[in-house]
Amino acid sequence: MLDKLQSIEDRYMELENLVADPDVIGRMDEWRKYAKEHARLRETVEAFRSYKDIEKELGEAREMLEEGADGEMTRFLKEEIAALTAKKEDLLEELQVLLLPSDPHDEKNVIMEIRSGAGGEEAALFAGVLFRMYSRFAERQGWKTEILSEHATDIGGFKEVVFVIEGNKAYSRLKFESGVHRVQRIPTTESGGRIHTSTATVAVLPEAEDVDVEINSQDLRVDTFCSTGPGGQSVNTTQSAVRITHVPTGLVVSCQDEKSQLKNKDKALRVLRSRLLDLAVQEQEAELAQNRRSQVGTGDRSERIRTYNYPQGRVTDHRVGLTLHKLDMILDGDLEEIITTLANHEQAELLKKVD
């Protein structure tokens, strides 16, 4: 482990020279890649350097003790050695966690796609509830949310809404949300007071950058059409809506939210690029024979992951058996306990594999 940590520190120092090199700075994409890697290694290197400092202090204290100090100094040295040994053990545990395989996309922004599932209008309303929940969570984190595409219903829900959340390590926190979310409640349209069950699906994609996915313009078919939906001067009058088809994969992305055709095209390309990155990741994991269903962070999107029960005021995450009786708070964006539990579970599973 120490040899691996030393090689990481050596790479960190190499990156320090690279990001300060004027020639590299002139190649902005290359410089940005090195700067991100440097930032990603910082926490591990700082912990390793603290570990080496403690090792040095321990060696000095033991050497002084062996040289034969007086009674008072002996007691002091023994206490110092005990305290440093405890710190060293804590740092070793921390370093073991830091060396666990990390998701290369953890630092990225996310593109979230919420779609109504079984349950008709009630499912669309629930999709709207989930959109507000994630928007409020992002707001609590100081992150920015922007809708890229939406298909709203007349009564305030969404058949589909696609949006980006920009913030520090947004993907690392939200990647656990992919899957089927189930709601149990009495719809406002239900006169008999019966509880209905509806679903909505959530997909969480790391937002791809140009350096992550190269798109050949010859592989794209771009169609324009009139926007549809409620109100607005450009609706049904101008060819501002854009549909992009990636011919090799058959992926189709549409956007009509902006009045400008160019802006709609840019938004659609953001979504397409992230879907292509997600597709590449899935293919890579299949090649490595990794079972997505066994991993909390990258669960199968057809899997039911969570239930929101309104009559009992509870939320249950089925992957880790966590039940919380604070539905209102969670729907208002208080997701920290759920997300932390899922992250800790994934970390524990990875540590078992290391052991």
N, C-alpha and C positions, 0 to 999 in steps of 0.2 A: 504494500500500500504506500509506503514512504517513497519508494522508487517512482511510483506513478505520480505522487504529489510533486516530487522534484521535477519530473518532466513537464508537469502542468505549469510550475513556476518558471521553468526555462522558456516555455512557449509564451507565457505572459510577458516576460522581459523582452523576448523577440518582438512581440506585438507592440510593445511600448516604442521600440525603435521604428517599427514600420509606420505607425500612425503619426510619428513626428517627422518622417522622411518627406521632403518637399516633392520628390518624384511621385510618391504614392498619393500624396494629397492632391496632386494634379489629376489623378484618376479617381474621381469621386466615388464611383460604384465600388471599386476595390478598397478604397480607404474606409468606406462605410462598413464593408464586410469585416475588415480587421478591427474597427472600433467596436462593433457589436460583440465580436469574439472576446476582445479585451475586457469589455464590461461584464460579459458572462462569466469570465474566469476570476474576476476580482475577489468575490466573497471567499472562494476556495483558497486562493493564494494568501489572502489576509489571515485566514484561519490557520493555514499551514505555517506561516511566518510566526504567528503567535505560539504555535506548538513548538517550533524550533527555539524560540526565545525561552520558553519554559524549560525545555530540555537543557539548554545552556545553564540556566539558573539552578536547576536541579543538580547538574554536574558540579557546579561551583560549591553549592551548599554541602553536598556529600564529601567533596574533597576537603573542605574546611573541617567537617566533622571527623573525618579519618585522621586529620593532622593532630587532633586532640585539643579541643577547646575547653575552657573552664566550665564549671557547672551551669552558670547562667547562660553562657553562649551555647552550650550543648542543648539546653532546653529550647532556646530560641530556634536553633538550626533544625531540630527535630520537628518543631511546629511548622517551620517554613517548608520543610520537605514534605510533610503531610498535606499542607495546603496546596503546594505546587503539584503534588501527585494527583490530588483530586481534580485540579484544573486540567491536568494533562489527560486524565480519563474522560472528562467532559468534552474536551476538544477532539479526542479520538472518535467519540460517538458522533460529534458534529461533522467531522471530516468523512466518516463512513457514509453519512447521509448525503453530503455534498458530492461524493463520488458516484452516487447512484446514477444510472443512465437518465439523462434529462431529455425532455421533449424539445427538439430543436426549434419548435414553433412557440414555445412558452412566452417569449418576449413580444409576440406579435399582437396586433389588434385583431378583433374577431368580426366576422360577418355571421349574423344569426338569421336563420330562416324559420319562421313559425307558420305552420299551416293547420287549418282546422281539419279534424279527422271525423270520427263517427259522432253523430249527434246533430247534424244539420245546423240550424241557426244558433243553437246553444253552444255547439262546438266552436263556431266562429266568434261568439261572445267570449268564450274561454280563451281563445287565441289572443283576443284583445287584452284580457286580464294578464296573460303571461307577458305580452309585450310591455304593458305598464310595469309589471314586476321587475323585469330586467332593466327597463329604463330607470326606475327608481334605484335599483342596485347600482347602476353605473353612476347615477347622480351622487349617491352616498360616497362612492370612491373618488369623486372628482373627475370622472371620465366624460367623454363627449359621445353623444348618440346622434346618428343621422339616418333617416329612412332612405333606403335606396330604391325600394319598389313596394307598392302596397296594392292589395285588392280588397277594399273595404266593403262592408255590407251596409245596408240601409239603416240597420238598428244599432250600429256602433261597434260591430266586431270586424274581424278580418278573415277572409278565406285564405289569404296569404299576406305576410308582411316580411320584407327582407331589409335588414338594417345593419349598420356598422357601429361597433363600439370601439372608440379609440382611447387607449389608456395604458399605463405602465403594467405590463404582464397580464393584460386582459385575457388572453387565451389561456394562460396557466390557471386562472381562476374560474373561467366559464366553460372549459372544455368538458367538464363533467355533466353538462346540462343536455347533451344530445340524447334523444330518445323520445318515447311516448309518455306524455303527461296526461293523467286521468283526473277528471273532476267529478265529484258526486254532490249534487245540489238540486234544489227545487227551482226549476226555471220560472221566470216571471210570467211566462205564458201558460204555466201549468195551473189549471183551476182546481185540480183535485189534491194538490199538495203532495204529489208523489215525487220521490227523489229520482232524478235521471242521472245516468252516467254518460259522459261525453269525453272525447279525447282531442288532443292537439299534438302534433309532432314538432320537435325542436331539433334543428341541425346547427351545430356550431363549427364554423370553418375558420382556420387561421387566415387572416387577410394576406394574400400573396403579393409580393412585390415583383417588379420587372425582372429582378435578378433571380427570383425563384422559379418563374414560369415564363418561357419564351413562346409567344404566340405569333405564328406566321400569318400575316394578313391574308395570304392566299387560301388559308384554311377556314376563313370566316365568310359566312353569307349574311349580309346586313340588309334587313328589310325595314322600311319605314311605313307607318300607318297613322291614322288619326287616333288621338287619345280618346278613351271612353271613360265614363264615370260621371259623378255629380259635378255640375257647375263648372265655371271657368271659361275664360274667353277662348283658350286654345282647344278646348274639348270639341271633338268632331268637326274641327275647322281646318287645322293645319296638320301636316305630316310630321309631327314632332316626336311621336312615339317610335321606339326603336326595338327591333327584335334581332338578336345576334345568334346565329347557329354555328357552332364549332363542328364542321363537317366530319373530321376524323372520329370524334367521340359521339356525335349526335346531341351534345349538350345544347340546350336552348335557354337563353336569358332574354327577358323583355323588361323594358323600363319606359314609363310614360309620365313620371311624376313632375318632370321639369318642362317648362315651355320651350326650352331650347333643345333641338335635336342633338346638338353636340354634347350638351350636358347629360342627356339621357344615354347617349352612347358611352360616355366616360363611366357613368354609374354601372351600366350593363357590363362593361369590360372588367370593372372591379370585381363584380360577382362571378363572372366567367373565370377570371384568373384564379380566384380562390377555389372554385369548384374543381378546376383542373388540378390544382395543387392537392386538394383533398383526394381526388381520384388517384393521383400518383402515389400518395402516402398509403392508401388502401392497397394498391397493387404491390407496393414494396413490402408491406406487412404480410401480404398473402405469400409472397416469395420466401419470406423468413419464417413462414408457418406460425405466425403469431395469431392467436385466437382473440379477435376483437371483443368477443362477448365476455371473456374472462377478465378484461381490464376495465376498471371503473371509468377511467378517463376517456376511453375510446369505445364506449359501448355500442352495440348494434342499435341502429336507430329504429328498428322495428320492435325493440324490447320496451316493455312498460317499466319505467324507472321510478315514477313517483305518483302518489295519489293525494289530491286535495279534497278533503271531506268537509263540506261546509256545515252540516248539521252538528258534527262533533267538534268543529273548530280545530281540526288536526291536519297535519301534513306528514305523510310517511314516505321515506325513500326506501324502496324495496331492495336496493343493492346492498345496503349496509344495515338494514333493519332499524333505521332511525325514525322515531315518531316524535314529533313536536306538537304541543297543543298551543300553538300561537299562529294560527292561520292568517289572521289579519295583519300581523307584523311581517310575516313572510311575503304575503302578496304586496306589501308596501316596500318590498326590496330588502328586507332583513334576511339575507341568505347566508350570512357569514358562517353561522354554526353548521349549516348543511354542507357548504363548500369545504370548510376546514375538516369536517369529519370525513368527507370523501377523499380529500387530499392525503390525510393521515392514513386512511385505509390503504390507498394505493402505495404510499411510502412503505408501510409495514409489509405489504405483499412483496415489494421489490427487495426489501431487506431479507426476507425469508429465502429468496432465490440466491442472494449473495451468501447467506450462511450455508 
